[in-house]
């Protein structure tokens, strides 16, 4: 069973946790700590759960460029100020196989690390990945920060399965996150129960966003949905 590191028991939301801060440092200023667990336990057939929406990097870039308002950022900030400890406890109570937090490498980059550690492949079902409001609009305006997309695609760590996945959505899969959610590989038979418990408690936006697959060479495939 993976061992979860202790996490700060409070969130410091004083002057440094207002809209005027550097969003890329918010995780440290709020006392957020990475949840450290085993990363090599994922198995083909496992379903993947993500506990928070993504898009913090894009939205923070848009705020700096004055393309969004502080009001637009409220859900983003609330998410970044939510610690992962309670969600990690829920997932671990069901026998998680592997888990990590989603940070600077983006969702696709961190999933590749899980797949590589397990000697397996993985799928992201893009239609199941929740984005913060206005994230796609901001990508269309060129607000995506520097990310690992080009490197991952060129080195074939990540591939896009079909033309049915919009380019802007693919970009979001690589968005570097500040105080992002948890990405967990769990037994398929447990996934729905875990998501239900998360949504009723610490992670209302949790969802199933993909699966671990058999693969000779680790690779993450981004597709529109489970059907392709």
PyMOL commands that set and color helices and strands:
alter all, ss='L'
color gray80, all
select helices_A, chain A and resi 15-17+23-29+56-64+74-80+85-92+106-118+126-128+135-140+149-154+167-172+188-200
alter helices_A, ss='H'
color red, helices_A
select strands_A, chain A and resi 47-50+98-101+121-125+158-160+182-186+207-213+220-223
alter strands_A, ss='S'
color yellow, strands_A
deselect
rebuild
show_as cartoon
